Amino acid sequence: MFRAYYSEIAADDQSTARKHECAALTQVVDRLTAARNAPGDESRLVEALDGMEALWGVLMQDIASSGNALPLDLRASLFSIGRWLFSRASDLRAGRSVDLDSLIDVNVAIRNGLQGTT
């Protein structure tokens, strides 16, 4: 789902691309929040983590591509954030953590950064 959504972004201008990225991140945040608010609902948690990993997988592919115009240090930082998100998702899936707040906070921060808000 996110792959097709993100493919559309590639053809758009930067402003439109950011709007699409923000919308995708908002969807991820909404799913993570719903999972946090329904403790014990394993299917909701899996859906939220799957969605986050799908989006960040696509974002990380783009960040790592040689055609990405972002500064190298920013690309490295964003890639590192993506790896951290995958690591925390793995901990949640394995029951080693129940902390969805940090995943929500990071995705909100990235989304707000794209929007130019705090």
C-alpha positions, -999 to +999 in steps of 0.1 A: +000+000+000+027+025+010+049+015-019+023+024-044+015+056-025+051+065-024+056+058-061+031+085-068+052+109-048+082+105-070+064+121-099+052+150-079+069+183-070+086+186-036+057+204-020+032+178-030+057+150-021+060+164+014+022+165+018+020+129+007+048+119+031+030+138+059-003+120+052+014+086+052+032+094+085-001+106+100-017+073+090+011+055+107+008+076+138-030+070+139-025+033+137+002+032+164-020+054+186-049+031+181-027+001+190-015+019+222-051+027+232-061-010+228-036-029+249-038-066+243-053-063+208-025-081+190-040-077+155-041-040+159-005-039+171+006-061+141-013-039+117+003-007+131+038-021+131+034-036+096+022-002+083+051+016+099+076-008+086+062-007+051+064+031+050+098+033+065+111+005+042+102+027+012+115+058+028+148+041+036+151+028+001+147+064-012+171+078+014+198+052+004+194+058-033+222+076-051+196+100-067+184+113-034+191+151-032+191+154+006+224+162+022+244+131+031+245+137+068+207+142+069+202+110+049+224+091+073+205+104+103+171+095+087+184+060+078+196+056+114+161+066+127+145+040+103+168+013+116+159+023+152+122+021+144+126-014+129+145-025+160+118-012+184+091-028+163+110-061+166+111-057+204+073-051+204+066-081+182+087-103+205+071-090+237+104-075+249+087-040+250+053-025+252+065+011+245+046+025+216+050+060+227+085+063+215+075+051+180+046+076+180+068+104+191+095+098+165+070+095+136+052+127+148+085+145+150+095+135+115+060+144+102+061+178+119+096+184+105+083+178+070+055+202+077+078+228+092+060+227+125+071+217+160 
